[in-house]
Amino acid sequence: MATDDDRKGTPVPEPAGPSPRVAVVVATNRGGPFLEEALRSVVAQTLTDWELVVVDDGATDAGAVRGIVEAVDDPRVRLLRIPASGVSRARDLGVEESRGAVLAFLDDDDRWDSRRLELGVAPFDDADVVATYCGLRTIDAAGNELVGADQREVSGPVDVAAGVAGVLAPNVLVRRTAFDAVGGFDLRLALGEDLDLLLRLAGRGRFVFVPAPLVDYRYHEGNTTRRYRDLAGAIRAIVRQHRDAARAAGDEPLARALTGRDEANDRFAAWSAARAARASWRAGARRAAVGDLAWAARFAPRAPWLWLRHRVIG
């Protein structure tokens, strides 16, 4: 459990009764216009045996976050406020404050279909399942679909490492014992912490695909993914660390998959930079546009060749 030194204000009371099946953790450092919709999508679940811990990670307007949680008005929802500690620490503390055997991490701007937990939890009846994942759509700020779900079934750790199946933290449920066995989130990581967790979990058992679009990922101006330079750098470091570990262990198929993931990250970085440069150029910010392209040339000089090879060879 988190100590009183980790908290501000009144300690979170321990719920009475048996442990719920699922523990949902929402970490937020902003509250924001989508938080209430995210929380209400949990309350609306057809599977009712859950608990929800909202971790206020040093939000500047703590009263607004508390007001949103209180407006949801459900005894299964609890609020924990901590000093600003970063998403990895906030999620880990949320897990420590919960008791559910299956863990779910919901971002404060995403939302769930009402069957998200019912369908996602069922495969955990098999003891070798460490995680389940489902279809994930991308929506805009108004909730309109931008990109449909394109996830597919993985055949093992190599597929998870390669990133070909669309296994992401927002659409994953994790067995608590597996989460604990790998040590939870890496507190040193401010970005890419979910990728690192999934790569560590992949070798511990089966990932089961639930073929239904049950999670909506919201793309908007406040997204972390818009910080493409920092994100690309973090992903590179994580993937190369796991690749080097795979090579040291003599697992060449896994190492090759991670090399492919590294190349895909370079393509993502160059595409993101080009997109940012176009937007800056159209806005008349010519210097910013040139800066975006110059960064891409330094960070991923092989990106044009990698893109062409990917298009031709696949």
Protein Blocks (a to p, Z undefined) as FASTA:
>chain_A
ZZfklpgcjdddddedjddfbdcddddfklpamlmmmmmmmmmpmblcbcdddddehiab
lmlmmmmmmmnopakbccdddddebjklmmmmmmmmpmbfbdcdddfkbccdfklmmmmm
mmmmpmklcbdcdddddddfkopafbdcfbdcdfbjklmmnopnopafklcccdfklmmm
nopaafkbmghklmmmmmmmmmnoccddddbdfbccdddfklmklmmmlmmmmmmmmmmm
mmmmmmmnopaklmmmmmmmmmmmmmmmmmmmmmmmmmmmmnopamlmmmmmmmmmmmmm
mlmmmmmmmmmnZZ
